Amino acid sequence: MNESLFFSIVYIWIACAVLIFPLIIRVIVPYGRHTTPKWGVMIYNRWGWIIMELPALAIFVLFYFTGSAKYHAVNAIFFLFYAGHYFHRTLVFPFQLRTKGKKMPLVIVFMALIFNFINGFLNGYYLGTIAADYTISWLYDPRFISGVIFFLGGMILNISSDNILIHLRKPNEIGYKVPDKGLFRWISCPNLLGEIIEWSGYALMTWSSPGLAFATWTLVNLLPRALHHHRWYQATFSDYPADRKALIPFIL
């Protein structure tokens, strides 16, 4: 694939995110607390998570290592950040879940498969074949340094917030409770905010259009999700803190 075609695909993918946002903001995606059998055949949550997240890791790794670009230390650092996130998301996080017996619609798994396949391909192919211009001096660039700070900070916020949610339940419990630790004291979805910050950091540290595409899609997917979670909390718990925001403290 020539570079012109590759970058055309990337820009089309970004445009798709922008165009689909008005739809996603209206449609409540039926998994987790919003699960409904109305969307067809169901699959157990844990297996659903593993199956739908696996392409983001496997496809990325495949195209990175089969690419035509020579090995470069900076690209390898980008690889470790991306692969590290999805190793945890695919092979660690699903086994931490305390959602015994819970299911999600198979169609959601299929949609996530497509999304993760495309993002895994775009970022893996970019680093493995196209991104040959990074030099060691890039490690001292303010964009790289600030991107790393955002990525690591977002990852810590994402994982720590997920752990707070997971440990709200005792083993074999399946109900929902109101979290009140960490950033949950100010917003309903710090785990989602962490992931948005994380991939914004990746886009910044790589200063690449595939990174920007991933960050854009992350925002388009998770901002509506946070708003829907927030409204669900308000509707479900009569004593839910009135001053708590959905995603950004004191603002949104």
Secondary structure, 3 states (H helix, E strand, C coil): CCHHHHHHHHHHHHHHHHHHHHHHCCCCCCCHHHCCHHHCCEEEHHHHHHHHHHHHHHHHHHHHHCCCCCCCHHHHHHHHHHHHHHHHHHHCHHHHCCCCCCEEEHHHHHHHHHHHHHHHHHHHHHHHHHCCCCCHHHHHCHHHHHHHHHHHHHHHHHHHHHHHHHCCCCCCCCCCCCCCCHHHHCECCHHHHHHHHHHHHHHHHHCCHHHHHHHHHHHHHHHHHHHHHHHHHHHHCCCCCCCCECCCCCCC
